[in-house]
Each structure stands twice: as structure tokens, then as C-alpha cells.
Amino acid sequence: MSPSIFREKGYRFYFLSNEEDRIHIHVICENGEAKFWLEPIVSLAVYYGLNQRKLREIQRIVEEHKDEIIKAWQKHFSKR
């Protein structure tokens, strides 16, 4: 299961349900995808097909929604 957390500027932000415990978010768009860690700071984990401009834009969005993402993570993964 891959629940969407939100969509913004053509990006879909979502979790993969059967992954590691460290809080992170996956992002996908028509050009590629990325994974960002949220703790201890927002940082890029891996990416495919995205240029540096897109990665900076996505990271800014993740930083703006960090609290929302963490709350959604805690709610989703508390059901395991």
C-alpha cells in the first residue's frame, strides 16, 4: 500500500507501507522520483531522473510540510 499524503505542483508525496522505520517521504512526478529523510533534518536520500532545480523545489515543499508529514507517518504506521 502507498498512501498519498498530499499533492503539490505536480508532485505526489506518499509513503510505502513496508519500509524502514526512519521517517521519510517518497515523491514522484512525470520526470522521476525521490526519497527524503525527515529526521534529524530534511535531506535527500535517493533520486532518479530529477534535476537539481526540481530536487531543491521538492525539498522546500517537504520542509514546508514537515510537521504534516510526520503526523501522517505516526498515524499511518501506528496501525501496523
C-alpha positions as CSV (number, residue, x, y, z in Angstrom):
1,M,0.0,0.0,0.0
2,S,1.3,3.5,-0.9
3,P,-1.0,6.1,0.7
4,S,-0.7,9.6,-0.7
5,I,-0.1,12.3,1.9
6,F,-0.6,15.3,-0.4
7,R,-0.1,16.6,-3.9
8,E,1.5,19.9,-4.8
9,K,2.9,21.4,-8.0
10,G,2.6,18.1,-10.0
11,Y,4.3,16.1,-7.3
12,R,2.7,13.2,-5.3
13,F,4.1,12.8,-1.8
14,Y,3.5,9.3,-0.3
15,F,4.7,6.5,2.0
16,L,5.5,2.9,1.2
17,S,3.9,0.8,3.9
18,N,6.5,-1.9,4.2
19,E,9.7,0.0,4.6
20,E,12.2,1.1,7.2
21,D,11.3,2.8,10.5
22,R,13.2,6.1,9.9
23,I,10.7,8.8,8.9
24,H,10.9,9.6,5.2
25,I,8.7,10.6,2.3
26,H,8.7,9.4,-1.3
27,V,7.9,11.9,-4.1
28,I,7.1,11.1,-7.7
29,C,6.3,13.2,-10.8
30,E,6.4,12.7,-14.5
31,N,10.2,13.3,-14.6
32,G,11.3,11.0,-11.9
33,E,11.2,10.3,-8.2
34,A,13.0,10.9,-4.9
35,K,13.1,9.9,-1.3
36,F,13.7,12.4,1.5
37,W,14.6,11.7,5.2
38,L,12.8,14.0,7.6
39,E,14.9,13.4,10.7
40,P,17.2,14.6,12.1
41,I,16.9,17.2,9.3
42,V,15.2,17.1,5.9
43,S,17.7,15.6,3.5
44,L,17.8,13.8,0.2
45,A,18.2,10.0,0.4
46,V,18.0,8.9,-3.2
47,Y,16.6,10.2,-6.5
48,Y,16.1,9.2,-10.1
49,G,15.5,11.3,-13.2
50,L,15.2,14.7,-11.4
51,N,17.5,17.7,-11.9
52,Q,18.9,19.9,-9.1
53,R,16.2,22.6,-9.6
54,K,13.4,20.0,-9.1
55,L,15.2,18.5,-6.1
56,R,15.5,21.9,-4.4
57,E,11.9,22.6,-5.1
58,I,10.8,19.3,-3.7
59,Q,13.0,19.7,-0.6
60,R,11.5,23.1,0.0
61,I,8.0,21.6,-0.2
62,V,8.9,18.8,2.2
63,E,10.4,21.3,4.6
64,E,7.2,23.4,4.5
65,H,5.0,20.3,5.2
66,K,7.4,18.5,7.6
67,D,5.0,18.6,10.6
68,E,2.1,17.4,8.5
69,I,4.2,14.5,7.0
70,I,5.4,13.5,10.5
71,K,1.9,13.4,11.9
72,A,0.6,11.4,8.9
73,W,3.6,9.0,9.3
74,Q,2.8,8.5,13.0
75,K,-0.9,7.9,12.3
76,H,-0.3,5.5,9.4
77,F,2.5,3.5,11.0
78,S,0.8,3.2,14.4
79,K,-1.7,0.9,12.7
80,R,1.0,-1.7,12.0
